[in-house]
Amino acid sequence: MYVVKKVPRAKRAEPDKYGETKQRYQIMLTETASLELDRVAEILLITRSELIEQVIRQGLLEKVVLLEESA
């Protein structure tokens, strides 16, 4: 038997701390990437969604260098 504690959900229609309402999007990740996302979010005590939001807003995506795949 599992016990689940009910926690009230935030109202999605209200702007968050960024002054915008969040929308639901779907992305596909490998299991490795998903586990790493979970690991880092857990260390920082934030949600996966908030981790992705902060990475994007801090401009870290612009610093990513894509490695060329060898043919």
VMD Tcl script that builds the backbone (N, CA, C; Angstrom):
set m [mol new atoms 213]
animate dup $m
set s [atomselect $m all]
$s set {name element resname resid chain x y z} {
  {N N MET 1 A 0.838 -1.170 0.000}
  {CA C MET 1 A 0.000 0.000 0.000}
  {C C MET 1 A 0.889 1.242 0.000}
  {N N TYR 2 A 0.520 2.219 -0.804}
  {CA C TYR 2 A 1.255 3.475 -0.886}
  {C C TYR 2 A 0.441 4.589 -0.243}
  {N N VAL 3 A 1.125 5.470 0.466}
  {CA C VAL 3 A 0.488 6.627 1.069}
  {C C VAL 3 A 0.971 7.854 0.313}
  {N N VAL 4 A 0.045 8.639 -0.182}
  {CA C VAL 4 A 0.379 9.833 -0.944}
  {C C VAL 4 A -0.192 11.040 -0.233}
  {N N LYS 5 A 0.651 12.011 0.027}
  {CA C LYS 5 A 0.200 13.232 0.674}
  {C C LYS 5 A -0.263 14.215 -0.389}
  {N N LYS 6 A -1.465 14.731 -0.231}
  {CA C LYS 6 A -1.989 15.701 -1.183}
  {C C LYS 6 A -1.421 17.073 -0.869}
  {N N VAL 7 A -0.906 17.724 -1.902}
  {CA C VAL 7 A -0.363 19.067 -1.771}
  {C C VAL 7 A -1.079 19.942 -2.783}
  {N N PRO 8 A -1.583 21.101 -2.360}
  {CA C PRO 8 A -2.279 21.955 -3.324}
  {C C PRO 8 A -1.348 22.401 -4.439}
  {N N ARG 9 A -1.817 22.343 -5.670}
  {CA C ARG 9 A -1.046 22.766 -6.828}
  {C C ARG 9 A -1.132 24.271 -6.988}
  {N N ALA 10 A -0.051 24.816 -7.487}
  {CA C ALA 10 A -0.065 26.248 -7.799}
  {C C ALA 10 A -1.003 26.466 -8.973}
  {N N LYS 11 A -1.649 27.609 -8.990}
  {CA C LYS 11 A -2.532 27.931 -10.101}
  {C C LYS 11 A -1.687 28.265 -11.317}
  {N N ARG 12 A -1.860 27.522 -12.392}
  {CA C ARG 12 A -1.031 27.696 -13.577}
  {C C ARG 12 A -1.365 28.973 -14.349}
  {N N ALA 13 A -2.538 29.525 -14.131}
  {CA C ALA 13 A -2.952 30.689 -14.899}
  {C C ALA 13 A -2.333 31.990 -14.369}
  {N N GLU 14 A -1.681 31.921 -13.202}
  {CA C GLU 14 A -1.103 33.118 -12.616}
  {C C GLU 14 A 0.367 33.246 -12.997}
  {N N PRO 15 A 0.829 34.463 -13.270}
  {CA C PRO 15 A 2.246 34.670 -13.582}
  {C C PRO 15 A 3.130 34.213 -12.428}
  {N N ASP 16 A 4.287 33.616 -12.757}
  {CA C ASP 16 A 5.212 33.162 -11.733}
  {C C ASP 16 A 6.221 34.261 -11.421}
  {N N LYS 17 A 7.323 33.905 -10.792}
  {CA C LYS 17 A 8.306 34.912 -10.382}
  {C C LYS 17 A 8.985 35.593 -11.557}
  {N N TYR 18 A 8.843 35.047 -12.753}
  {CA C TYR 18 A 9.412 35.668 -13.943}
  {C C TYR 18 A 8.406 36.594 -14.631}
  {N N GLY 19 A 7.209 36.702 -14.074}
  {CA C GLY 19 A 6.197 37.577 -14.644}
  {C C GLY 19 A 5.470 36.975 -15.832}
  {N N GLU 20 A 5.613 35.687 -16.029}
  {CA C GLU 20 A 4.963 34.993 -17.141}
  {C C GLU 20 A 4.249 33.769 -16.607}
  {N N THR 21 A 3.235 33.320 -17.334}
  {CA C THR 21 A 2.612 32.048 -16.979}
  {C C THR 21 A 3.370 30.936 -17.688}
  {N N LYS 22 A 3.546 29.834 -16.997}
  {CA C LYS 22 A 4.260 28.705 -17.592}
  {C C LYS 22 A 3.306 27.893 -18.462}
  {N N GLN 23 A 3.850 27.368 -19.535}
  {CA C GLN 23 A 3.119 26.504 -20.443}
  {C C GLN 23 A 3.710 25.107 -20.356}
  {N N ARG 24 A 2.926 24.115 -20.687}
  {CA C ARG 24 A 3.409 22.738 -20.692}
  {C C ARG 24 A 4.030 22.438 -22.051}
  {N N TYR 25 A 5.264 21.911 -22.026}
  {CA C TYR 25 A 5.960 21.492 -23.236}
  {C C TYR 25 A 6.490 20.090 -23.025}
  {N N GLN 26 A 6.665 19.385 -24.093}
  {CA C GLN 26 A 7.190 18.030 -24.009}
  {C C GLN 26 A 8.536 17.989 -24.709}
  {N N ILE 27 A 9.548 17.429 -24.031}
  {CA C ILE 27 A 10.858 17.246 -24.646}
  {C C ILE 27 A 11.239 15.778 -24.514}
  {N N MET 28 A 12.119 15.336 -25.373}
  {CA C MET 28 A 12.587 13.958 -25.309}
  {C C MET 28 A 14.052 13.957 -24.908}
  {N N LEU 29 A 14.394 13.106 -23.923}
  {CA C LEU 29 A 15.749 12.990 -23.419}
  {C C LEU 29 A 16.131 11.525 -23.347}
  {N N THR 30 A 17.421 11.263 -23.386}
  {CA C THR 30 A 17.874 9.905 -23.109}
  {C C THR 30 A 17.701 9.653 -21.619}
  {N N GLU 31 A 17.745 8.412 -21.230}
  {CA C GLU 31 A 17.621 8.084 -19.814}
  {C C GLU 31 A 18.776 8.709 -19.028}
  {N N THR 32 A 19.965 8.695 -19.611}
  {CA C THR 32 A 21.131 9.278 -18.946}
  {C C THR 32 A 20.923 10.768 -18.676}
  {N N ALA 33 A 20.459 11.509 -19.677}
  {CA C ALA 33 A 20.224 12.942 -19.521}
  {C C ALA 33 A 19.121 13.202 -18.491}
  {N N SER 34 A 18.076 12.404 -18.508}
  {CA C SER 34 A 16.980 12.559 -17.565}
  {C C SER 34 A 17.446 12.319 -16.133}
  {N N LEU 35 A 18.255 11.295 -15.932}
  {CA C LEU 35 A 18.779 11.005 -14.596}
  {C C LEU 35 A 19.697 12.125 -14.115}
  {N N GLU 36 A 20.504 12.677 -15.013}
  {CA C GLU 36 A 21.392 13.774 -14.647}
  {C C GLU 36 A 20.591 15.028 -14.299}
  {N N LEU 37 A 19.545 15.288 -15.049}
  {CA C LEU 37 A 18.659 16.415 -14.762}
  {C C LEU 37 A 18.044 16.254 -13.372}
  {N N ASP 38 A 17.576 15.061 -13.066}
  {CA C ASP 38 A 17.018 14.772 -11.741}
  {C C ASP 38 A 18.066 14.958 -10.645}
  {N N ARG 39 A 19.275 14.458 -10.882}
  {CA C ARG 39 A 20.349 14.517 -9.885}
  {C C ARG 39 A 20.695 15.968 -9.542}
  {N N VAL 40 A 20.888 16.784 -10.563}
  {CA C VAL 40 A 21.265 18.181 -10.336}
  {C C VAL 40 A 20.119 18.958 -9.685}
  {N N ALA 41 A 18.898 18.737 -10.148}
  {CA C ALA 41 A 17.738 19.415 -9.561}
  {C C ALA 41 A 17.595 19.057 -8.081}
  {N N GLU 42 A 17.841 17.792 -7.757}
  {CA C GLU 42 A 17.736 17.356 -6.363}
  {C C GLU 42 A 18.805 18.023 -5.495}
  {N N ILE 43 A 20.029 18.116 -6.005}
  {CA C ILE 43 A 21.109 18.774 -5.266}
  {C C ILE 43 A 20.754 20.234 -4.991}
  {N N LEU 44 A 20.186 20.906 -5.988}
  {CA C LEU 44 A 19.849 22.323 -5.869}
  {C C LEU 44 A 18.510 22.572 -5.171}
  {N N LEU 45 A 17.792 21.485 -4.869}
  {CA C LEU 45 A 16.475 21.558 -4.220}
  {C C LEU 45 A 15.473 22.369 -5.027}
  {N N ILE 46 A 15.492 22.152 -6.344}
  {CA C ILE 46 A 14.528 22.789 -7.236}
  {C C ILE 46 A 13.950 21.727 -8.165}
  {N N THR 47 A 12.888 22.067 -8.871}
  {CA C THR 47 A 12.278 21.121 -9.796}
  {C C THR 47 A 13.089 21.058 -11.089}
  {N N ARG 48 A 12.846 20.016 -11.858}
  {CA C ARG 48 A 13.481 19.896 -13.177}
  {C C ARG 48 A 13.118 21.093 -14.038}
  {N N SER 49 A 11.868 21.489 -13.984}
  {CA C SER 49 A 11.386 22.620 -14.758}
  {C C SER 49 A 12.140 23.901 -14.392}
  {N N GLU 50 A 12.309 24.129 -13.103}
  {CA C GLU 50 A 13.003 25.334 -12.638}
  {C C GLU 50 A 14.484 25.291 -13.027}
  {N N LEU 51 A 15.100 24.121 -12.991}
  {CA C LEU 51 A 16.490 23.985 -13.407}
  {C C LEU 51 A 16.655 24.376 -14.869}
  {N N ILE 52 A 15.787 23.860 -15.721}
  {CA C ILE 52 A 15.848 24.191 -17.153}
  {C C ILE 52 A 15.605 25.683 -17.347}
  {N N GLU 53 A 14.623 26.241 -16.647}
  {CA C GLU 53 A 14.310 27.674 -16.739}
  {C C GLU 53 A 15.532 28.520 -16.389}
  {N N GLN 54 A 16.210 28.179 -15.288}
  {CA C GLN 54 A 17.355 28.963 -14.848}
  {C C GLN 54 A 18.538 28.838 -15.804}
  {N N VAL 55 A 18.783 27.643 -16.316}
  {CA C VAL 55 A 19.874 27.449 -17.273}
  {C C VAL 55 A 19.654 28.318 -18.505}
  {N N ILE 56 A 18.440 28.334 -19.008}
  {CA C ILE 56 A 18.125 29.132 -20.199}
  {C C ILE 56 A 18.225 30.619 -19.889}
  {N N ARG 57 A 17.666 31.059 -18.778}
  {CA C ARG 57 A 17.654 32.482 -18.445}
  {C C ARG 57 A 19.037 33.029 -18.106}
  {N N GLN 58 A 19.958 32.184 -17.682}
  {CA C GLN 58 A 21.319 32.632 -17.377}
  {C C GLN 58 A 22.208 32.644 -18.617}
  {N N GLY 59 A 21.622 32.275 -19.752}
  {CA C GLY 59 A 22.389 32.307 -20.997}
  {C C GLY 59 A 23.373 31.162 -21.151}
  {N N LEU 60 A 23.216 30.118 -20.354}
  {CA C LEU 60 A 24.170 29.015 -20.419}
  {C C LEU 60 A 24.059 28.218 -21.715}
  {N N LEU 61 A 22.898 28.232 -22.347}
  {CA C LEU 61 A 22.758 27.511 -23.608}
  {C C LEU 61 A 23.643 28.125 -24.687}
  {N N GLU 62 A 23.862 29.428 -24.614}
  {CA C GLU 62 A 24.706 30.102 -25.601}
  {C C GLU 62 A 26.168 29.708 -25.453}
  {N N LYS 63 A 26.549 29.160 -24.299}
  {CA C LYS 63 A 27.935 28.778 -24.045}
  {C C LYS 63 A 28.211 27.318 -24.387}
  {N N VAL 64 A 27.183 26.607 -24.817}
  {CA C VAL 64 A 27.337 25.201 -25.164}
  {C C VAL 64 A 28.012 25.093 -26.531}
  {N N VAL 65 A 29.044 24.255 -26.587}
  {CA C VAL 65 A 29.734 24.010 -27.850}
  {C C VAL 65 A 29.351 22.619 -28.300}
  {N N LEU 66 A 28.782 22.519 -29.486}
  {CA C LEU 66 A 28.402 21.208 -30.010}
  {C C LEU 66 A 29.614 20.548 -30.637}
  {N N LEU 67 A 29.832 19.312 -30.259}
  {CA C LEU 67 A 30.939 18.547 -30.831}
  {C C LEU 67 A 30.500 17.920 -32.139}
  {N N GLU 68 A 31.346 18.002 -33.135}
  {CA C GLU 68 A 31.043 17.389 -34.433}
  {C C GLU 68 A 31.093 15.877 -34.276}
  {N N GLU 69 A 30.090 15.188 -34.798}
  {CA C GLU 69 A 30.098 13.724 -34.771}
  {C C GLU 69 A 30.994 13.238 -35.889}
  {N N SER 70 A 31.854 12.249 -35.570}
  {CA C SER 70 A 32.717 11.705 -36.618}
  {C C SER 70 A 31.903 10.768 -37.493}
  {N N ALA 71 A 32.108 10.882 -38.799}
  {CA C ALA 71 A 31.328 10.083 -39.750}
  {C C ALA 71 A 31.891 8.701 -39.910}
}
mol reanalyze $m
mol bondsrecalc $m
mol representation Tube
mol addrep $m
